[in-house]
Amino acid sequence: MALLERVVAILEGLEWVVELDDEHPGGMLLEPSDGEAPWPFVAEVDPDEPQVAFYSLLPDEVPEDRREAVAAVLTEANYGLVVGSFEIDLSDGDVRFRTSLDLGRAEVDDAVLAALVSPLVARNLAAMDQWIDGLQAVAGGADPADVLG
């Protein structure tokens, strides 16, 4: 079975509704089976490499005049993170938190793959949950120092 199909099966087993993106091979939009997600959550399985990435997306683009302030918060949020990373596209203001897995040449069965994917999803959601309110506040004009405490 292809990696994409295996990841979809794992996510469905974790009670996510998976909608494949016809325009981006390997891309998928994820929704919790018990309701609407508080922010967009997507995954991507590279069609050419054994790689999987999960992204929590800040719902709105950061205005151009607030991108530097948000980038400062993201830099502090990233400091010390072992798994995952916040990133901002300074050209359009997209902010996301990424967790990813590169299997390289490893051949893993479905149980091992599930054991690798599940914590990536959980850590991703936890990181965005911790920072989303502050990021939105800074994007809206708050002082980064107030968010970083």
For each residue, the residues with C-beta under 8 A, 3 or more apart:
1: 5 6 9
2: 5 6
3: 6 7 45 50 52 103
4: 7 8 26 45 47
5: 1 2 8 9
6: 1 2 3 9 10 110 113
7: 3 4 10 11 43 45 52 113 117
8: 4 5 11 12 18 20 28
9: 1 5 6 12 13 110
10: 6 7 13 14 110 113 114 117 118
11: 7 8 14 16 18 28 30 43 117 121
12: 8 9 15 16 17 18
13: 9 10 114
14: 10 11 118 121
15: 12 32 33 34
16: 11 12 30 31 32 33 121
17: 12 30 31 32 33
18: 8 11 12 28 29 30 43
19: 28 29 30 31
20: 8 27 28
21: 24 27 28 29 42
22:
23: 27
24: 21 27 44
25: 47
26: 4 44 45 46 47
27: 20 21 23 24 42 43 44
28: 8 11 18 19 20 21 42 43 44 45
29: 18 19 21 40 41 42
30: 11 16 17 18 19 37 41 42 43
31: 16 17 19 36 37 41
32: 15 16 17 35 36 37
33: 15 16 17
34: 15
35: 32
36: 31 32
37: 30 31 32 40 41
38: 129 132
39: 56 57 58 59 128 132
40: 29 37 56 57 59
41: 29 30 31 37 54 55 56 57 124 125
42: 21 27 28 29 30 54 55 57
43: 7 11 18 27 28 30 52 53 54 55
44: 24 26 27 28 52 53 55
45: 3 4 7 26 28 51 52
46: 26 49 50 51 52 53
47: 4 25 26
48:
49: 46 102
50: 3 46 102 103 104 105 106
51: 45 46 100 101 102 103
52: 3 7 43 44 45 46 100 101 103 117 120
53: 43 44 46 98 99 100 101
54: 41 42 43 98 99 100 120 121 124
55: 41 42 43 44 96 97 98 124
56: 39 40 41 96 97 124 125 127 128
57: 39 40 41 42 94 95 96
58: 39 61 62 94 95 96 132 135 136 139
59: 39 40
60: 136 139
61: 58 92 93 94
62: 58 66 67 70 88 93 94 95 139
63: 66 67 93 139
64: 67 93
65:
66: 62 63 69 70 93 138 139 140 141
67: 62 63 64 70 71 88 90 93
68: 71 72
69: 66 72 73 138 143 144
70: 62 66 67 73 74 88 95 135 138 139 144
71: 67 68 74 75 88 90
72: 68 69 75 76 144
73: 69 70 76 77 131 134 135 138 144 147 148
74: 70 71 77 78 86 87 88 95 135
75: 71 72 78 79
76: 72 73 79 148
77: 73 74 81 86 127 131
78: 74 75 81 85 86
79: 75 76
80:
81: 77 78 84 85 127
82:
83: 99 119 120 123
84: 81 97 98 99 120 123 124 127
85: 78 81 97 98
86: 74 77 78 95 96 97 98 127 131
87: 74 95 96 97 98
88: 62 67 70 71 74 93 94 95
89: 92 93 94 95
90: 67 71 93
91:
92: 61 89
93: 61 62 63 64 66 67 88 89 90 139
94: 57 58 61 62 88 89
95: 57 58 62 70 74 86 87 88 89 135 139
96: 55 56 57 58 86 87
97: 55 56 84 85 86 87 124 127 128 131
98: 53 54 55 84 85 86 87 124
99: 53 54 83 84 120 121 123 124
100: 51 52 53 54 120
101: 51 52 53 116 117 120
102: 49 50 51
103: 3 50 51 52 106 108
104: 50
105: 50
106: 50 103
107:
108: 103 112 113 116
109: 112 113
110: 6 9 10 113 114
111: 114 115
112: 108 109 115 116
113: 6 7 10 108 109 110 116 117
114: 10 13 110 111 117 118
115: 111 112 118 119
116: 101 108 112 113 119 120
117: 7 10 11 52 101 113 114 120 121
118: 10 14 114 115 121 122
119: 83 115 116 122 123
120: 52 54 83 84 99 100 101 116 117 123 124
121: 11 14 16 54 99 117 118 124 125
122: 118 119 125 126
123: 83 84 99 119 120 126 127
124: 41 54 55 56 84 97 98 99 120 121 127 128
125: 41 56 121 122 128 129
126: 122 123 129 130
127: 56 77 81 84 86 97 123 124 130 131
128: 39 56 97 124 125 131 132
129: 38 125 126 132
130: 126 127
131: 73 77 86 97 127 128 134 135
132: 38 39 58 128 129 135 136
133: 136 137
134: 73 131 137 138 142 147 148
135: 58 70 73 74 95 131 132 138 139 147
136: 58 60 132 133 139 140
137: 133 134 140 141 142 146 147
138: 66 69 70 73 134 135 141 142 143 144 147
139: 58 60 62 63 66 70 93 95 135 136
140: 66 136 137
141: 66 137 138
142: 134 137 138 146 147
143: 69 138 146 147
144: 69 70 72 73 138 147 148
145: 148 149
146: 137 142 143 149
147: 73 134 135 137 138 142 143 144
148: 73 76 134 144 145
149: 145 146
